[in-house]
Amino acid sequence: MPPILADELAALEHKLRKRGFHLNDSYLHECTTCHERAARQYAVAGRTGGRDIALCQACGASASWRSGAGLLDRELDPTFDLVAFLG
C-alpha cells in the first residue's frame, strides 16, 4: 500500500472519532509490516469490550485487535480491513 497523505489521514481520523476511537498516545510505533516507526494507535473501549487499531502512515498497513469484557485478552482480527470497517 502507498503512504498515507495528510488529508487522507485527517479523513480516516475523523471517521474513527465518529465511531468513538481516540488516539492512544502521541508516539509513533513500529509498523509490523514495513518496520518503520510510523504507526499510530487508536482505541475504543466499552462495557462489552473494545478494539485497538494500528495504522501505519509510511506503508498504509492497518491491523486491529479485539478484546472482550474486562479488556483482559486481546485477539488479532486477521481479516480486518480499515476501509471496509469505516465504510
C-alpha positions as CSV (number, residue, x, y, z in Angstrom):
1,M,0.0,0.0,0.0
2,P,1.2,3.6,-0.6
3,P,2.0,6.1,2.2
4,I,-1.0,7.9,3.7
5,L,-1.2,11.6,2.7
6,A,-2.1,14.2,5.4
7,D,-5.6,14.8,4.0
8,E,-6.3,11.0,3.8
9,L,-5.1,10.6,7.4
10,A,-7.3,13.5,8.6
11,A,-10.3,11.9,6.9
12,L,-9.6,8.5,8.4
13,E,-9.1,10.0,11.9
14,H,-12.4,11.9,11.5
15,K,-14.2,8.7,10.7
16,L,-12.5,6.9,13.6
17,R,-13.5,9.7,16.0
18,K,-17.1,9.5,14.8
19,R,-17.0,5.8,15.9
20,G,-15.6,6.7,19.3
21,F,-11.9,5.9,18.7
22,H,-9.2,8.2,20.2
23,L,-5.5,8.4,19.6
24,N,-4.0,6.1,22.2
25,D,-0.8,8.2,22.6
26,S,1.1,10.8,20.6
27,Y,4.1,8.4,19.9
28,L,4.7,6.7,16.5
29,H,5.1,3.0,17.0
30,E,7.0,0.4,14.8
31,C,4.9,-1.0,12.0
32,T,4.8,-4.8,11.9
33,T,4.7,-4.7,8.1
34,C,7.4,-2.2,7.0
35,H,9.2,-1.9,10.3
36,E,9.2,2.0,10.1
37,R,8.4,4.0,13.2
38,A,5.3,5.4,11.6
39,A,2.3,3.6,13.1
40,R,-0.4,5.5,15.0
41,Q,-2.6,3.6,17.5
42,Y,-6.3,4.2,18.1
43,A,-8.5,2.6,20.7
44,V,-12.1,2.4,21.8
45,A,-13.4,0.7,24.9
46,G,-16.8,0.0,26.5
47,R,-18.6,-2.4,28.8
48,T,-18.7,-5.2,26.3
49,G,-15.1,-4.9,25.2
50,G,-13.0,-2.8,22.9
51,R,-10.9,-2.6,19.8
52,D,-7.4,-1.3,19.1
53,I,-6.3,-0.2,15.6
54,A,-2.8,0.4,14.4
55,L,-2.4,2.5,11.2
56,C,1.0,3.0,9.5
57,Q,1.5,6.3,7.8
58,A,4.5,5.0,5.9
59,C,3.1,2.0,4.1
60,G,-0.7,2.3,4.8
61,A,-0.9,-1.1,6.6
62,S,-3.6,-1.5,9.3
63,A,-4.2,-4.1,12.0
64,S,-6.9,-4.5,14.6
65,W,-7.2,-6.3,17.9
66,R,-10.5,-7.0,19.7
67,S,-10.9,-7.5,23.4
68,G,-13.8,-8.9,25.4
69,A,-15.4,-7.6,28.5
70,G,-12.9,-6.5,31.1
71,L,-10.4,-5.7,28.3
72,L,-8.1,-8.5,29.5
73,D,-7.5,-10.6,26.4
74,R,-6.6,-9.1,23.1
75,E,-7.2,-11.1,19.9
76,L,-5.8,-10.1,16.5
77,D,-8.6,-9.7,13.9
78,P,-6.9,-11.4,10.8
79,T,-9.5,-10.3,8.3
80,F,-9.6,-6.6,9.4
81,D,-9.9,-4.1,6.5
82,L,-9.9,-0.5,7.7
83,V,-11.6,1.0,4.7
84,A,-14.5,-1.6,4.9
85,F,-14.7,-1.1,8.7
86,L,-15.1,2.7,8.3
87,G,-17.4,2.2,5.4
